[in-house]
Amino acid sequence: MTLVPRLLDQAARTPGEVALVAGDGTHLTYGDLRRQVLAVRHGLLSRGLAAGDGVLFSVRPSPESLVLALGVVAAGGVVVFADPGAGPEMFTARLRLARPRWSAAESVLYAGSRLRPVRAYARRRGLLLPNLADLRIPGEGPMRHIHVGRRLPGVPRGALSFERLTGGAAPEPGTGGDPDAPAAVIFTSGTTADPRAVVHTQASLAAALDLFRARLPLGPGDVVHTDQLMLGLPTLIAGARWSMPPLFCAPADFARLMREREATHTFCVPVHLAEVLDAAPELPPSLRYVLLGAAPAPAAILRRAVAAAPSAEVLSVYAMTEVLPVAIASAREKLAHTGSGDLLGAPLPGVGARLADDGELLLSGPSLCRGYLGGDPLTELPTGDLARLDGGRLVLTGRKKDMLIRGKFNLYPGLYEPSIAALPGVAEAAIVGVPDPGTGDEEVVLAVVGPGDLPARLRRSLPDVIDHDALPDRIVVLDALPRSGRTRKLDRDRLRELVTA
């Protein structure tokens, strides 16, 4: 069975058990979760959602977002994660490619994107919001809207209320739907001229969840503390409890909630775990698994994690949006690795991994996405990562891509450099990352060519030009950007050396 039917079946077996503890401490039982998902499914179908309809999804992690996303997929719709905070031009380009027919957003986001004072406040905070309420289906007319939370000024007239949807009838579905039909579209990279989005099906997502569960035993009685959907879903399918931290959870509160809720599993990006350990050097004794992912885990973080949770297994996950997870290595394996490169571990069962002639890692398997939106189906993924095989285990040796990793945010310099270079006084601009050996995160450095007072001026103007998460940690003025070759291509390696020095 595919993703949603499996979750519904599990919920039917244990309706009285707690499925999810929200950030504010409220509980959702499996029975309530099942009924609400089926009610959303029925409500959307009865209001005209058709198989394959895209639903632009702008709801932050919460019980409501989980129920709504599952209800959309159960109805045959496609959840489209296009990120309204990506900036107006990028957001518009992504919508042009995805062509969603529905929009689901929090009421406060509709208000913030439509009311002038709120838009001005968001702009000062570096968030350039599109006007969600006025979105249209190209060549047809206005989108249909769903709002989460009480109705506020700015919510479109006629928008469906999430609360009313979940309160409606919840008939049993007739079939599980087509397992190979698109279920989720996730934008990952690209430019305004050529945005890129990964298309996953219910079958590929279910295969990914099975890989997690094969390496990470889960069952009734376990408590998984995370805001990550791809760990929360296998938790629910296994009949365990998903402990969801509140939005903008401080590291000390994250650790406190793990202890209070007696978490057995948790997931963090390495830089976040470092902050948690700064606030709480000892993790709860109930923990059996600590997962690290989304960025390389430095040895210093691994050692701290092992010391903070001596009875837990600390695991580092290598995954990509297109195929996840790929490999999982224990902290002890990684710390014992004395060769060059970053040990990723053996490919998980069913994951095909081979190396191209230039050393690029190529991946395949049932968890591989269907492909990129608007492109041909994928049978094998060129990862952009350079690797080698060492006794059947993958070792990462470098990245072909220029992507920088900052916490949970993937920063693509090419998206922002042209806009920065177009600002007054900027002759040239380039972004590079300088790895922090203590956290595994990257310091984002903006190098510009121009007058000496440029950094101060850019600090004021950049929040109106680029994403808040892409703002540089440091701005360096150079006489010229280093270039190489007959084409005078930007030499990022040399630039990284210059800004490090």
N, C-alpha and C positions, 0 to 999 in steps of 0.2 A: 504494500500500500504506500501511497505517497504521503507527503508531509501532513496536510490538514486532516485527512481521515485517520491517520495514526494518532494524532493528538486528540481528536474527538473520541476515539475508541478508548484511549487511556483515561480520559476524563470520565467516560461513562462507567469505567470499572471502579473508580474511587471518587465519587461525586462529593463526599463529605470532607475529603482531605484538603488542606490548604495548598493551593497551586502557587500562589504568588503573594509575597509581602511587599507592599509598595513603599516608596521612600518615606511617606508619612506614617507608616506602620499599619495602614489598613490592609485587610486580608481579602483575597479572592479565592473562593474554593474552586475545585475542579468542576463541580456541578454548575456554579455560576459562570465560570469561564466558558463552558460548553454551550450553555443556553444563550449567553450574550453573542458568541461567535455566530451561532445559527440564526439568531435574531437579526444581526447585522446582515448576514448573507441574504435572508429572506427579504429584509427591508430594501436592500439595494436592488435585488432582482425585481421586486414588485414596482420599483420606481424607475425601471428602465435600464439598469446596468446590463450591458451585453457582454458575452464572452470575448475576451481580448481587450476590453476597454481599459485604458490606462488611467490610474488614479494618482495624480500628483500628491505626494505624501509629505506634509510639513507638520508632523506631530512628534514632539520629543519623547524619549523613552518613558513609558508609563504603562499602567494596566490598560488605559484607554487606547494607547497606540498599538499595543499587542492585539487587543480584541479587534480593533478596526482593521489592521493589516491582515489578520487571519480571516476576518469576514469577507474582505475584498477578494482574497485568493480563493476562498471557499465558493464565492459567487462566480468564479471564472475571470475575475478582473486581474489586472497587473499593477502591482505597487511600484510607483515610479519615484525613486529618491533623487531629486534634481537639485536640492539645496538652494532655497531662496536667498540664502546669504552669500551666494557665490558672486554676486554683483550683477547688475541689470543686463549687461551685454551677454555674459556667460549664461545667465539664467534663460534669457530669451533664446539663445542658440540651442540650449538643451531642450527647451520646449518645442522648438521647431523640429528637432529630430524625433523626440518621443511622441509628440502629438497626443497628449492625454486628453480625455473627454471630461474628466472629473477632477476636482481639487478637494483635498481633505486637509484642514489646517486648524490650529488652535484659534479660538476666537480672538485672543490677544494679538496674534500674528495678523489676522485680517484687519484688526483695528490699527495696528502699528504700521501696516503697509498702505493704509488708506487715509488716515487722519493726519493732517499736515503737522501739528505739533509733535505727535508721536514719531512721525517719519524724521523730523528734524532732530529729535533726541537720539533716535537710532543712528542717524548719520554721524552725529558727533561721537558716538561710541564705535564708529568704524563699520557699522552694519548698513549696507545699502539694500533696502527692501524693495522688491517689485510690488506693484499693485495687484495683489492676488485676486481681489474681488472683480476686477475688470478683465481677467484672462478670457480669451476666446479660443474656440476651436477654429483653426484656419479654414475659411471658406464656408463655415456653417453658422456659427453664432456663439453665444456665451457658454462657458463651461457650467456643469452642474457642481454644486458646492456642498460640502459636509463640514460642519463646525464642531469642535470639541471644546466643551466649557460653556458657561452661560453666555447667552447672546449679548454682544457688546456693539456699540456704534461702529460701523464699518463692516460688520458681517453682512454678506450679500442677502438681499431680500429673496426669500424662497429657499435659502440654504437648509439642508436637512440637519437636524440636531442629532448628535451622537447619542445623547440620552434618550431621545424618542426612538431611535433605531433599536437600541438595546432593550427597550421596554416593550417592543412589539412581539408579534407571534414568532415562534422559533420551531417551525416544522422540520422534521428529519429530512436530510438531503436524499435524493434518489440514487445518485452515483457520485463517485469521487472525482469526476472530471478527467480530462486528458492529462496524464502525467508529463507529457512532453510539451505541453503548451506553456508559453511564458508565464511566470508568476511574479518575478521581480526584475526591475531595471535599476541598475546602480551606476550612476555616473562617477567615473574615476579620474579622468584626465582629458587631454585634448586642448584645443583652442576654440575661440569663438567661431572660427571658420570650420573647424573639424572636431566637434566634441566627441567623446568616446564614452559609451555606456555598455556595461556588462549585462547580459540577459541570462537569468537563471530560470529553470523550470522547477516544478514541484519535485520532479524525480532527481534532478541534480542537487537540490537543497537537501532532500531526504538522504541521499548518498553521503553528503558532507556531514550531516548529523550522525550518521552511522559510524563514520570514521572517528569522530570525537568520542563516541560512546565505546568504541572498541578499545581505545587506548586509555579512556578515562571512565572507569566503572561508576555508574550512576544508578540509583534506585530509590525506592521509598525510604524515607528517613534522612536522606541527604539534603543539605541546604547549600545552594550555590549562590554566592554573593557576587553579582556582576550587573552591569548595565548593557552588556553585549548580547544582542539578539541571537547570535550564532552559538552561544553557550546556553542562553536561556531556553531556547527551543528544545535541545536535547534533554535538558533538565525536565521539562514538562512531559515530553514523550516517555521519559523513564519513570514518571510518577513521583519525582522528587519535588523539592520546594525551591522556587526561584526567589531569592532575596534581592530586591532591587534598591540600590541606594538612591537618595534624592538627587535631583539635579543640582549641579554645582556643589557636590558634597565635599566638604573639607577633608583632608587626609586623616585628621584625628577622628572625625565623625565616621569615616569609612571604616577605620579600625574598630571603633566602639561598636558600630552596628554588627560587624562580623562577630564580635565577642557576645553581644547581647542575643543575637539570633542563632548562635552556635553554628556558624558556617562550617561546612566540611570542605567546600571548594571555593576558590576565588580566582578571578582573572584581572590582571592589571597590565598596562603598558609599563615598560621598565622605569621610565622617569616617574610615573605615578607611584609605583611601588617604593621607589626611593623616598618620595615625600611621605608615604604612609609609614615607612620605617623610621623616618626622622621623628614623626609624631608618636609612634608606638614601636619601640625597638623589639618587643616580643609580640608575636602574633598569637591568636587564640589557640589553645591546645586541641580544640575540636577540629582544626584544619588537617585534612589529609592530602589535599592537592592545592598547589599554588601554580597557576598558569601565567606565563609571560608571553606576550605577543605584540604584533603590530610594528615592532622595531627590534633590532638586534639587542640581546641582553648581555651587557658587559660582565666580565668576570667579577668585578667588584659588587655589582648588584646581586649576582647569583650567590656569592659568598654571604652577603648580608641576609638574603632570603633563607638560605639553609640554616644560618645561625638563629634567625628569628622564629623559624618553624621547624625545629629539629625532627619532629615526628611526621612531618608532611613530605610528600614528594614534590620537588620543585621542577616544573617542566617548562621548556621553551618551545613555542609553537611557530613553525614556519608555514605561512599561508599566503594566498593572494586572493583578491576579490574574485578572480576568474576560476580559481580552483582551491578549495579549502576543506580541511587542512591538508598539507602536503607531507610534513614530517614533524615529529615531536621528539625532542631529546631531553633527557634529564639533566639537571644542573651538574650532577656528579660526572656524567659523561662529558659534558662540555668543559668542565674544569680540568678533567683528566686529559683532554685533547692537547697535545703539545706541538702539533704541526701548525703550519700557517693556515689562515682562513678561519671561518666560523663554522663549527660543526653543527649541522642541522639535524642529523639522525637519519635512520633508514626511511625510505619512502613508506608511507602507511599502506596496508593491504589494498590492492586494487589501483593504487596510484602508479601510473607509468612514468618513469623518469629516464631521460637519456640526454646525452650531451651532443650539441652540434659541433661541427668542425672547429669553430672558434671558441668552444668551451661554454657557449650559452646553454642554460638549462631549459629543456623542453619537457612539458608535462602533459599527461593525458589521464583518462579514467572516467568513471561514472559521475564523479563530482565536478567534472569540468563543465563550465557554463555552456549554454547553447551556442554562444558566440557574442559578437558585438552588434548592437542595435543598428540595423541597416546593412549589415555585412553578411558574408557567407557563414554557414555553420562551421564551428571549430571541431577538429578532431585531435589537435595537438596545440599546446600553447607555448609560444616563444616568450619566456619570462622576462628577458632583459637582464637576468642575473647570470653571472659567470660562476661556474662551480666545477668541482671534480668529484669523482667517486673514490672513496677510501674504504676498502673492505665492505662494500655494499652500502656505506653511509655517505650521504651528501655533505659536502663541505663547500660553503659559499666563499668565493674568492674575490668577488667584486661586483659592481653594478654597471651595466651598460647605460642605464638611464641616468639622467641628471636629477631625478626626483630627490627631494630632501624630506626627512621625517622629523616632525615636531609633535611629540606626544601622539595623539590620534589623528593628526592632520598631515596629509600628504601634500607637500608644496612643490608645484611644478614651476620652476623659474620662468620658463618661456611664456607662461600665462600673464605674468606681471611686468616683465622687463620692458616691453614696448610702451606700456602706459606710463611707467616711471620715466623712461627716456623722453617722453613727450612733455614732461613738466618744465616750466620755465627754469632756465639756468642749467639744466641737465644735458650734457653733451652725449654721454653714454651711461648705461646702467647694466649691471649684471648681479645676479644673486648666487651665492655659493654657501655651502654648509661646512662648518668646521666641527667635526665630531667631538663630543665631550666624553672622555674616557670613563668618567665617573657615573654617567647616567645612560649613555647610549643614545641620548638625544643629540640633535645637531644645533649648534649656534647658527642662526641665520644672519649672514652678513651681506649687506648691500654695498657694492662698490660703485661709485659714481665718478664721472669726470666733470669738473665744474669748479666754481669758486669755493673758497674755504668756508663760507657761511652756509653752504648748501645743507649740511646735516640738520641744522636747527630749522631751516625752512621746510625740509622734507618731513620732519617729525610732525609739523602742523598740517601738511597737505596730504600725506600718504593715506590717512584714514578715510579720506573722501575718494580714493582712487583704487585701492586694493582691499582684499579681504582682511578682516581683523586678524585672523590666524596667520596671515602671510606677512604681517608687519615685521621688519627686521629687528633683531636684537642689537645690532651695531651697524652704523653707517660709516664707511671709510671713503675719503676723497683721494683719488689717484690722478696723476698727470695723464695717464692713458691706461686703457685696459690691455692686458697682455694678449697678443695674437700670434698665431703660428701658421706655417704652411703657405702655399701659393695663394690660397683663397683668403688668407688672413682671418681664419676662423678664431673665435674666442678660445683662448687656452685656459680652461677652467682649472686644471690642475695647478698651473703657474699662478693663477689668480688666488687660489686657495692658499698657496704658500705665501703670497704677498700679504694677504689680510691676516694670516696667522702670525707672521712676523711682526 
